[in-house]
């Protein structure tokens, strides 16, 4: 049927729908009013009713304390619980009592002729007792300085990134070392701290490349974050060939080891890591042409994939608990980078001293060459170690708390797990300390709580011990710390 313009059919079917305009508007208006009234009623029931008229039925899930007891059950009126133990002000240590505890150890022949002992009280940092040489070889107690400086420079939540970015040519990708000390070669579920790993990185990189339609690449690797020698010139020359420590690099896997254990360290940790990454990429269906080669990634290069380390506070915990030399040296270099300096041993030491000075730790007169304490030429004042511990324990520096909170606990964790059980049981659980051990050097630096509840920081280092007395010297140091725990030293 043809419809002529202006006809009744055209007006009814095309322009007016179900009826005249006025009637349709009135119907819609009534519907809107009814809808508003329904909403108002619901609002009244669910808002005004409960809140104004008391029509409220508490949920046993969200408001269990408001649910009335069932009929017939009478509950007693709750009352405030009594104080189980009243807080006592922290006591002060009696210097005479501490001296009496310590003096029977400092002349022990097993400890040799050079024994430094220093004790402060945590409550105000006041010196309680000090004896021995002004400077000693710190060994691994040096890690207290390095960890504190790293937390002070970077913050406890900082994470290190390992990335893969576009290279200079369209077919090149670059693996960029971000200085993650615990970067792993394979994913390990449940590890603590959680490790970033290059297997996950390879999988993510392959997925990004495939989205771009690419399946063949060349691989470069970037180690520009750090500079200077990879082996500290102040370490004994035997350390690298005898696998005492890995060469320090911002790119490695498993701390420079090719296999688990102290041996089998890679000659070039970065090249080895890049080779492992190549193998993992190829397992994901990406062909890598040629061998990986050193490269420099552009600052604005497109990123294909990244993995992030655990927070720095957890890495510090690992470093202190296990006395991890490689991790400590990586952290030292990060302190330099954080302050805009080259990532070298020398710049790291200089930057560490500046950060510690800002935190109130005086290192003037100390001789420091590394971050791990492997150098036998390092010399620290016992007071420097005490100052670091006190800064970390201070309420003014919560960002440093991991340094004292995560120290090894005597008889329970880290490098003290199997110590204090024989000959020094009084210290079990009450001594928290960083160990320091080299041939001829044995020491502890940490925190101890005595029988009166007095909390003290302490340092005990013997650095001229004859090798034949090694085990006995270590036990004497443990016994000294345990005697402080067993002491009623509160004044």
N, C-alpha and C positions, 0 to 999 in steps of 0.2 A: 504494500500500500504506500503510495506517495503521500507525504505530509507536506502540506503547504505552509509556508511561513506565515505566522499570525493566526493559525487555526487553533480551535479549542483543544484538539488532541495534542498539538505541539506544546501548548501551554501546560497541559496537565501532565504529560509524560516527561517532558524535558525540564520544565522550570520549577514545578511546585511539589513534586514528590507525592506524599500521602494526603495532602489537603491544603487548604488555604494557609497563607503565611501566619496569620494571627493565631489560628488554632494550634499550629505546630509549635510556635513560640511558647504559648501557654502550657502545653503539655511538657515541653522541656523544662520550663521554669518550675513546674510542680515537682518534677523528678529531682531536680537539683536541690530544692528545698527539703524534700523527703530524705535525700542522701545526707544533707548537712545535719538534719535532726538525728539520723541514725548515728552518725559520727559523734555528735554531741553526747548522745546516750552512752555510747561505748566509752567515750572519754570520761564521763561521769562515773561509770561503773569501775573502770580500771585505773582511774587516777584520783578523781575527787572522792569517790567512795572509799577506797582504802586509806587515802591520806587525810581526809577530813572527817569522815564518818566512822573510821575504824574498821571498815570491812576488809580486813587483811588476814590472809591465811599464809603464815610463813612457810617457806620451803625447808624441808629437812636437809636439803643439799646445800643451799646457799645461806640459810639462817638457822642452823641447828639449835642454837641457844635460845631461839624464840619459840620453838615448838613446845606446846604445853604437854605435860605428861598425860598418859591415858587415865581415864576415870579409875579411882580407887588407889592410885599410886601417889604417895606423898613423898616429895623430895626435900631433904634438909636445905635450909637457907645457906648458901655458900658464904664462906668467910675468907679473909685474907690469910694466906699461909704464913707461918712463922719463918723467920730468917734462919737458914741452915748454917751459914757461915758468914760472919760479918767481914766486910772488906777491911783489911789492915793496911795502914800506910807502909809503903815499901821501906824496908830497913836499910841502914847504912852499914857498910862493912867495917869491921874493926881492924886497922892495920896490924896491930900486934897479933891478933888471932891468925890473920893471913900469913904473916911472917913466920909464925910458929909452924904452920902447915907446910910452907914451901921450903924452909931452910934445910930440912932433912933430905931433900932431893938435889939441891943445886950443887952439892959437892960429891955426888955419887960418881964413882970412877967410871961407870958405864956411860955416863953422859959426856965425859971428856972435860977439857979445860974451858970451854966456851959455852956457857948456858945463860940464856936471857929469859927472864920471867918478868912479866908485867901484868898487873891486875888493876882494873878500874871498876867502879860501881856504876851500873846503868842509870840509876835514878837521877844523877846529876853529872855523870861523866868524871867525877872526882877521882884522882889517882889514889890508889890504896897501897900499892906495893910495886917496887921495881928494883931489879938487880941485874947485873951482867953487862955485857958490852953494849955500846950505843947503837951499833948496827950489826945485823946478822944476815946470813944467807937465808932468804925466806922460803926457797923451794916453792912448792905449790900453794903456800898461803898467799903468794902473789895474786892468785886468781880472785881473791877478795877485792883487790883494788880494781882489777880489770872489769869484773862483773858490776861493781858499783858505778864505775865510770860509764859503762855501756848503758845501764839503766838510767843514769843521770842525763846522758846525752840523747838517748833515743826514746825512753819511756818504756814501761813494762808491756804495753800492748803492741809494740812495733813488731812487724813481720817482714821477713826477707823474701823477695820475689825472684824467681827464676823464670825467664821468659824466652819465647821464640818469636822473632820478628822478621820482617821482610829484609832481604839483603839489598845490595846495590844493583844487582842484576835481577831481571824478572824471575829467574829460575833459582835464585839463592834464598835460603833461609838461614838465620843466625841464632844460635843458642847463646843466650846472654847470661853470664854468671852474676848472680846477685848477692853472693857471699852468704848463702845459707849454710851454716856449719853442719847441719844434720841432713842435708839433701841425700836421699836414698836412691839406690838403683832400681828398687822394686817396691811395690806397695806392701805395707805390713799392717794388717788390720789389728787394732787394739794397742799399738805401740804408744808409749808415753815417754816424752812428748810425741804427739802425732808428727810423722815425717812427711814433708812433701817429697815426691819421687818423680823420676824422669819417665817411668813407665806411664804414669797418668798424664804427664806432659806430652809424651809422644802420641798417646791416643787422642788427646785434644787437638794437637797440631795436625795430625792426619785428617781428623774430621773437618777442620777449617780448610785444609788444602783441597780436599775432595769437593767441598762446596764450591770452590773456585774452579773446579775441573782440572786440578793439577795432580799428577801422580808421579812426577819425576822432578827431583830437586838436587841442588848441591848444598852442602852444609858447611857453614862457618861457625866458629865459636869465639865469643868475646870475653876476654879477661881483663878489660881495661879498668874495672872498678878498683883493683889493687895495683900497686906499683912497687918497685924496689925488689930486693932479693927474695926468693921464696924460702930460703933457709937463713936463719939469723946468724950473722957472722960472729956473734958472741956465744953461740952454742958450741960445744965440743964438736970437732970435725967428724967424729964417728957417729953422730946422731942420725944423720940421713942414711949412710950406707948400712948401718946396723938396725935400721927400721925402728928407731926409738920414737921418731915423729915423722909425719908426712910433710912434704913441701906445702907451703901455705898458698892457697889459690882461691879466688872468688867463685871458681867453678870446679866442683869435684862431686863424686858420689861416694857414700860410705866413708867419708873423711879421708879420701885418697887411697883407700884399700881396694885391691882387686879381688881379694877374698877375705872372709872373716878372720880376725886374729891380728896379732901384732905384726906378723910378717906380711909379705905379698903387697907392699905398698907400691903404688904406681910411680914410675920415674917422672912422668908428667901427668899429674892428676887431671888437668883440664882436657888434654888430648884423650886420655883414657875415658873420661866422662862423655866426650863427644862421640867416641867410637861406640860406647854402649848405647847412646841415644840413636845413633845410626841404625844399629841392630834392631832397636825397638820400633823405630819408624818403619823399617822394612817389614817387620812383623805385622804392621798395620796396613800394609799394601802400598806404601810409598817407596819408590825406588830412589836410592841416594847414589848419585853419580860421583865417582872418585872418592878420595879420602877427605875427611873433615880437615879444614885448614883454619888458621887464625884469621879473624876478621874483626872489623870495628863497626858496630851497629850505629846507625844514625839515630840521633835523639828523638826524631819525629817519625821513625819507622813504624809501619803498620804492625800491630801485634796480632799474632796468630793464636797464642795460648800462653797461659801463665799458671804457676803453682806457687803457693805461699807457705812459708814455714809456720811452725807453732809460734805463739807470742813469745817475745823476748824473755819475759819472766820465767817461762817454762824452760827455755834454753839455758838461762842462768842457773835454774835449779839443777838441770842435768850436768852442767859444767862443774858446779860445786860438789854435787853428790858423788860424781864419778871421777872427779879431778881430770877432766878432759882437756889435754894440752892443746889439741888442734882447735877445738871450739874456742878456747880462751884466746888463741892467737888471731882467729878470725874476728872475735869481738873487739880486740884491741884495734885492729885496722878500721873497723866500723866506727869507732870513736873518732878517729882522724877524719874519715869521710864525712861524718855528721857535722864536723866543724869546718868543712870546706878545705881540708888538707889532703895531700896525697895519701893513699891507703898503704903506707909502708910501715915497717917496724918503728923507725925513728919518729915519723910523724905521729904514729899511734901513741908512743910513750909521751911525747910532748903534749898531745891533745888530752891524754888521760890525766896528766898532772894538772892541766888547766881546769878540767871538769872537777877533779877532786878538790882543788883549791876553792872553787865556787861553792862546794859542799862543806867547806870548813875543815878540810883535811890538809895538813901541812906536810908536803913531801920534800921540803928543802933539806938538802944534805943527803937524801936518799939517792942511790944509784940504781937505775932501772933500765934494762935493755930489752925486755920482752913482756908479754902478758901472761905467760904460763908459769914463769919461775924456773924454766929449764936452764937458764943461764946461771952458771956458778959464780958469775961476776956481779949478779944483783946483790944489793945491800939495802936493807930496810931497817928503820927504827921500829922497835916493838910498839912504840906509841903511835906510829903511822897506822899499823894494823888495828890497834884499839880505836883510833879515831874513825876509821872506816866502819868498824862494827857499830860504834855509837851513832854515827850518822845514819846508818841503815836502820837502827832501832828507834831513831827519833821520830816523834809525831810530826815534826816539821817536814819529813821527807818520806811520805807513804809510798812514793814511787820506787823507793829502794828496798822495801820491806822483804822482798824475796831473798836478799843476801843473808839475812839472819833467820827468816822463817824456814828456809829450805836448806840450811846447813845439815850435813850428816848428823844423825842422832846416835849416840854411843850404844852399840849393841843392836841397832835396829836398821839403819839405812845407810846407803852409799858406801863410802870408803871406811866407815866405822862399823859396818854391819857385823864383822867378826872380831871386833876389838872390845876391850873392857870386860870380856866374859871371864877371863882368867887373870887373877891378880889385881883387878880394879873394878869389882862388881858394884861398888858404891856409885860409880858414875853412870851406870846403865840408865838411859832415858833422861838423865839430868844434865849431861854434857852434850852440847851441840857445837861442832867445831869442824873447821877445814883442816885437813891433814897437809903436811908439807914434808916430802921425802925425796932426798937424793942420796947418793952414796956419801956417807959421812954426815948427813943432815937429817934430823928428825924433829918434827914440831907439830904443834896444834895451835890454832887461833880460833876462838869462838866465845860462846856464852855458857855460863854454868849457874845453876841455882843451888844455894846451900840449904842446910836443914832449917834455917830460920826464914827461908823464903827470900833471902837477899840475892838479887840477880847481879852477876858480875861478868864483865868481859875479861878475857885473859889471853895471854900469849905465852907459850913455853916452847922455846926452840934451842936445841943443842946442835951446833953446826961444825963441831970438830970431833965427831964420834969415830972411833976406830972400827973398821969393818967387822972385826971379830965380835964387837959388842952390839951389832946392829939390832938384833931381836930384843936384847935386854934394854937397850936405850929406848926403843919404842915403847916397851912395857913401862919403863920408868916415867916417861912422859904421860902415858895413860894414867898411871897411879897418881901423879901429881894433880892432874885434872880431877880425878875421882876423889882425892883428898879434899879438894875445894868443895866438891858436892857434899861430902860427908861432914864438913866443918860447920859448927855453929858459930859462924863468923859475924853475925849481926851484932852491931854495937848497941 
